[in-house]
Amino acid sequence: MNKYLFYPGCSMESSAKAYMQSMNAILEPLDLQMEEIEDWNCCGATEYLGINLIPAYSLIARNLALATKQMNGTRTVTAPCSACYLNLAKADYYMQERPSLGAKVNEALAAGGLQYTPGTLEIRHLIDILVYDIGLETIRSKVSRPLTGLRVAPYMGCMLPRPDYKHRWSDHEHPTELDDLLRALGVEVIDYPLTTNCCGGHMTQIGPETAFELIRRLVADADERGAHLMATVCPMCQMNLDAYQGEMNHYFGTDYHMPILFFTQLMGLAFGREPGDLGIGAELVSSRNALANIGVEVPVTQEPAAPRKKDEGLPMPRRWTKHEGKEAVK
């Protein structure tokens, strides 16, 4: 049994439930065990480090300090979210690189009876574990339903391969890990040069026009290259490309319908699991037609309702009427 400490992050229990569901579906066939860090907290996402440095790093490092209490034979923390992975890796690196920062962070942690020595843990993304620990041959051996004929654009996103503190990735601009894993499932991986281009992150809330253009580039290129769907490794990327694709279409007057699935959902399909067991069907841009190309039937579900906008908090994507366009985005 390959055992790892597991940091789920906030999205795996909310917007990326399908990621968690499909990840759990592939653990047993691959003899993997993920032990969740007890009492973990939010990593601060992408903004907090730019607002208040010491509290932000202390927030992140608290998770590392808690993880050291559960090591018990393993020192590797797995994070399936690219933003979480980057934040945890960044905190570990800069606490060691900048001793004064590390001292201030540990002073803050001490208030809660915690301490973290940088370098104690290894921080790794889930796909890193799958490709380099489990191995492509093992993954290939578990495939009972090859995804032959499915054309997929592999989208790694911008946060995972850079900065690469521990030199884990094959290339910063054009990493091959996702491509190689998908090919092991029988997928036809299309040439997708935009694999590490940014999806916009939270720009959908700050500057929608900029965000929509970033989303349009990614979706349009995958469509023009004949992809049936895009596979991603990051909850933020999946949400932006899936949930905001409709708003992007209305803004530009386009009509793209590019499904965005997590790579673990495709792994689960290849391992013989049913779509409903993998969270497939919960995406806003349906993958039903895309997966029909390989004879996989996605259960018909009720059309997802547009997320309800709360009285407070970040605005969420909404349904558009047929005649809305650029003038609606102010």
N, C-alpha and C positions, 0 to 999 in steps of 0.2 A: 504494500500500500504506500503510495507516494503522498506524504502529508505536508500540507502548507497552512500557514496562518492566513486568514482571509479578511480583507478589509472591503466590505461591500460598498460603502459610500451611500449617500442619500438617494441617488437616482435608482439604484437597484431595487429599492422597496417602493418606488413610486412610478416615475415615467418610464423606467427601463425594466419593468417587471418581466417582460418577455426575455430579456437578457438573462436575468436570474433564473427564470424557469428553464430556459434551454441549457444554461450552464449546468444546472443541477441534473439535467437529463443525460449529460455526457460524462459525468464524473464516474459513475459506477463502471461503465464499459472500459474506461481508461484507468481504472484502479487508482483514482484520485480521491483524496480526502481534504476538504477545506474546513478548517476550524476557525469560526468567526471570532474576531477579537472582541472580548467582552467589554461592554460599556463604551464602545467607540463613539466618536463624535464627528460632525461634519468637518471636512478638510478646508473649508473656506472657499472652495471653487476657484475661479480665475481672478476675481477682483480683490479679495481681501489683502493680498500681499502688496497691492499698490496703494492701500489705504493706511494701514497701520502695521509696520513690519514686525515688531516683537510680538504683539498679541497674535498676529497671523501665524508666525512660525511656532509659537507656543501651542496654538490650537492644533496645528498639524502634528507637532512632536508629541503631544499627549497621546495620540494613537500609537506612536512608536514605543513610547514608554510602557503603555499598557500591553503591547504585543510582547515585550521582553519578559513579562511575567508569565506568558503562556508558551514560551519557546519549546520546552520539553522535547528536545530532539530535533527540532527544526528552527532555523533562523530566517526563513524566507517568508516575506509577506507578499501575498498576491493581491493585486488590485485590478479588477476588470475594467474600471473606468479610466480613461486616459488622463483626465484632469486630476483625479485622485492619485493615480500612479505618479504623475509629474510632481504634484505637491509633496507627496511622501518622499520621493527620491530627492527632490530639491532640498527639503528640510534636512535630511540625513547628510547630504553633500555639503551644504553651506554651514551647518553647525560644526563640521570638521574643518572646512576651508577657512572659516572666519571664527577663531576661538572666542573672540569677544561676543559675537552673536550667540554662540553655543552657551556661553556662561550666562548671558541674560535670559535665554530661553529656559535653561535649567533652574535659574532663580525663580522664574514664574512657575515652572512645574513643581518646584519644591513646596509651593503653597498648597498644593494638593497631594503632597506626599509622594511625588513621582520624580524620576530622573531618567535621562536618556544619554547614553554614551554613543556618539555617532560612529557608524561602522559596525555596530552590533548586529544589525539586521541587513538582509538583502531585500531590496524592493524590486519587484518584478511584475510586469503585466501578464495577464492570463495567457495571451497568445505566445509570449516568450516561453512560458512554462510548457505549453503544448508542443511547440515546435522543437525546443532544444532539450527539454527533459523527457517528455513522453516520446517524442520523435515522430517523424512523418511516416515511417514504415509501420509503426504500431497503429497510428491513426488509420492508415490505409487498410490495415488488417481488420479493422472493426467495421469497415464499410460493407453493408449488406444491400444497400440500394444506391448504387452509383448515380451521381447527379449528371450523367452524361447528356449533353445537349443544352444544358443550362448555361447561358452566357452571362457572366457576372463581372461587374466593374469592382475591383478591390480598392476600398477607400480606407486608408490608414489614418487620415487626419493629420493635423500639424503638430499636436502636442506629444505624440507617442515617440517618434524617432529622433526628436531634437528638443532640447539639448540632451545628448546621450552621455550622461555622466560616467557610466560604467562600460561604455562601448559594447552594448548588447545587440545592436541592430546591424544588419548587413550593409545598409547605406542610409544616410540621413535624408536624402531627397527621394530616392526610389528604392525603399526597402522591399525585399522579396518575401518576407515571412508570410504575409497574408496570401499572396499569390501561390506560394508553395503549398500552404495548407489547403487552400481551395482546390488546387489540382489533385491533391491526395484524395479528395472527395469525388473526383470525376468531373469537376466543373470545367467548363471552357472559360478560362480567364482571359478577358480582353486586355489589349494594351491600353493602359489608362494612365497617361502622364500626370494627371492631376491628383494622384493618390495621396500626396501630402499637402495639398492646398487647403487653406483654412475654410471652414464652413461658416465663419462669422462669430462663433461663440455666442455671447449675449448681445451682439450687435443688433439682433432682432428687437431688443428692448431700447437700445440707445440710438441707433441710426438705421431704421428699417430699409431705406433705399440702398445703403451699402450692403446690408445683410442679404437682401434679395438678389443683388448682383452676384455676390459670392456663391449663393445657393444656385442661381441660374447657371453659372459657369460649370459647376460640378455636374448638375443634372443634365444639362444640354450636351456636354461632352460624352457622358455615358450613353445618352440616347443616340447621338450621332454615330457612335462606334458600335451600335447594335446590341447593347446590353439589355438583358431581360430585367435585371435588377442590380442594385448596388449592395455590397456587403460591407459593414462597418464594424469597428471594434470599440466604439465609444458612444455612450448614451447621449451626450450633447450633440454629436454629429448626427446620430440617428434622429433625434428629436427635431433638429433644425431642418434636415432634408425631407423628413416625412411630414411633420406637423405644419411647417411653413411653406411647403411646396405649393399648396393651393393659393396662398396669399401672393407668392412669387409669380404664379401664373397670371393672376388678375392684374398685378402691377405691370407686367410686361406684355400682357395680351397673348401669352403662350398657352399651350395645352399639354404640358408634360404630365405623364402618369408613371413615374419611375418608383417602383417599390424599394424600400430601404429596410433590409433585414440585418440582424446581427449574425456574425460568422458562426456563432454557436448554434443558431437556429438551423443553418445549413448543415452543420455537423450532425445535429440530431436527426435531420431528415435522412442523411446518408447512412446513419447508424440504424435506420429502420423505425424511428419513432414517428408517431402521427403528428400532423401539423398542429392540431389543437393542444397536444401535450407540450408544445414548444413555444406557445404564445403567438403562433402564426395566425393571422386573422385579426389581431388587435391593432395592427398598423393602420394609419389613416389612408395611405395610398395602398390599396389592396394588392397583395401579391398573387391573387387567385389566377389571373391570366398568365402571369410569368411562370408560375409553377405548373400550370397546365401543359407547358411545353415539354415537361418530363413526366407527365402522367400523374402528378401529385394533385389531389383534389383538396382544396382548402374549404372547410365547412363554411356554409353561408351563415354569417352572423348579422345581427342588427347593425346598421350603419352607426359607427361611433358618434356620439354626440360631441359637439364642439366643447372644449373645456370651459367650465363656467368661470367667468371673471370674478375674482374675489373683490371685496370692498377695499382691501389693502393688499399690497404685494405687486409683483411684476405682472404686466398684462400678458394675456395668453392669446394664442392664435384663435381666430374666429371664422365662422362661415361667411363667405362672400356671396352677394347676389350677382346675378349674371352680368349686370351692366356696370359693376364697380371696376375701377381701374386706378391709374396712377393718382388721380385727384383725390382718392380716398386715403392715401398715405400721406399724412402731414407730420 
